[in-house]
Amino acid sequence: MPLLYDSTTKTFTIHTDHTTYQMRVDEYGYLVHLYYGARTEGQMGYVVTYADRSGMCASPHDASDRTYSLDVLPQEYPFQGGGDMRNTLLVVRDANGTFGCDLRYDRHEIRDGKYALKGLPAVYSESADDDARSLSITLADKRLGLEVELLYGVLPKIDIITRAAIIRNAGPAKVVVKRAQTACLDMVHGSFDVITFNGRHAMERRPSRCAVTPGSFSVGSRRGMSSNQYNPLMIMCDRDATETSGRAWSMSFVYSGSFLAEVEKDQYEQVRMQMGLSDEQFSYPLEPGEELIAPEVIMTFSNAGIEKISHNLHRCIRKHVCRGPWRDRPRPILINSWEAHYFDFDGDSLARLAGKAAELGIDMLVMDDGWFANRYDDMRSLGDWTVNEQKLGGPLSQLVDYVNAMGVKFGIWVEPEMVSEDSNLYRAHPDWALAIPGKDPVLGRDQLVLDMSRADVRDNIFNQLCAVFDSANIEYVKWDYNRSIVDVYSRCASDQGKVLYDYILGLYDLLERLIQRYPDMLFEGCSAGGGRFDAGMLYYTPQIWTSDNTDAHDRMTIQYGTSFGYPCSAMGAHVSASPNEINGRDVPLTTRGVVAMAGGGFGYELDLMELPERACELIKGQIKMYREIDPLVREGLYYRLSSPKKDRVCSWEFAAEDGSEAIVCAVVLEVEGYGVANYVVPRGLTRGALYREATSGNVYPADALMDVGVPLPVGSAPYMTRVYHFVRLDDAD
Ligand code: GLA
């Protein structure tokens, strides 16, 4: 049984195949965290220490015991007001403006299946074979009549435990939630590193690792989006943990708005890791009977290094977060018009691009920004989702039919959450944009953000989008979002502290309505590239444009970082022109192809008409190869074999779960005079077996491959690229 309750000791135990999580209701009714680690039986109550640590550590009144203090105890849902002076998860204010609550165990329930969250994305299980279970533990504050329902979900076979919390006002008066984080993990001792994924527009999710030292370390977003700057993924690990050894714990937020992830080492060298909503510009009033859901956090543990954390998260996101038919299907290979033409296209140039795409074997043309209203540049027209027929040379259906007739599918770009001041929508409804009365709104890319917390705004955008999607055979939508939210003010909000959260609920509502209405449509998320690359968006869009930076060299770093928390199937990756438009770097087409093939959303983003014949032949070869390796890219285990920042060679691998085959890719990054030999060392092969490399026909023992590896040619030029396809030989071979 994955979920057990021992009523004698009031202990809850969650088992997955390789991990155990344990907590206990103690004699005062507080929910104490005991253990999250390698799978074990038994009672871990012994890990908690009690001692008189002076009056500085306050004790609950009913305890009248100086050795008992919430300031020291490892807890499941620490709150402000009980004496815990570390970072807490919950801060509330009552109707008199007073801070402080006291949450004690009230009741619990164990259910089959995985809980869902109303209006928010959450990990799901669709098969009884998953053996999913849910645990709900309700803590209550008697004075306020406040309840916090802690939800735990378990997918035992993939070592995933999820958490969410519902904060419910069951009392007679209004309360205001000032901070509502979702989950924490308290460690009673240990020497840890914390890994976060940081960057900026066009350079997202670079891993950064540092020691956990006394005090608080945090990353987060106050941008109203998860952001290009910090990703809502945090890993904590033993100081000496590597890809393949040591203990590691992770939290991944299933939410696309402002967030906060923190690690604190306290005065007793205990460590608390936590994640949830940002409390900046947050203040959520709950009238009697109302509730607020603290969005889901996905947790996993590995005692075999960080790679296992990634594998667990990949399995979870691939099959239990992403939804719809495209979750399991090979995605169309795209040609996107953005880096080919930017705003400078018309119906004829798109038709030519599609014609060339057909010749090369590309599946779909995506018409990016610039197809609507007066959108000849990025200064105007967002919000006016009407086709510019003059630019396209006729109705959209005419172009799409023409492209389809060549055997090429058609996709379209939209940025539905935005409005330009120079737009009919803004002129008609200036109050639909987030803007503070009496203050000039701050612009981002010359645009404003629509108030998605309002149902009337969402209805308008929904109807406009449906009119476009219904007008032609559109099979793909790229959903973009190109600025941060600065001015937080909604004309309709009862409290402006609700707006950022309600905005995200509104976004999810709009996306849900669209995916229900167009169940076969492939949606790709995008936010100035990878600004909203999070598990929340992946619930609606099974792939996300990983970064606006398409330079293969930088992309190795970006995709490497992204892979810590997200599967390759989720990454949009295209081959673009060289030298690269953003950083001017020249990288050979073969390398650009192999790097882009590490994304399940593979495609091209350059003017195909300008390519020399030899490049076209290379592209045909890439497309053939991509179709062959696609199942392994989308469904296989991904291995980071070396680091693009620390090693001379960047190498990565996709291996079948059963070890029957593996694709190993390597790109030489740094060369030296008469250099040493570089070896590529795969993992995940079947020990004792032999493997044939498909191109060379060479046969290798798996153990030698995984110990010594294969040498790359000595004296390789920069960006020399190799792809090895190892296929396990059966006894019969
Ligand atoms: C963003 C996206 C790009 C492109 C442009 C269009 O920057 O990330 O891929 O769609 O917008 O304006």
Boltz pocket constraint, residues with backbone or C-beta under 6 A from the ligand:
constraints:
  - pocket:
      binder: B
      contacts: [[A, 338], [A, 368], [A, 369], [A, 378], [A, 413], [A, 480], [A, 482], [A, 526], [A, 527], [A, 528], [A, 529], [A, 545], [A, 548]]
      max_distance: 6.0
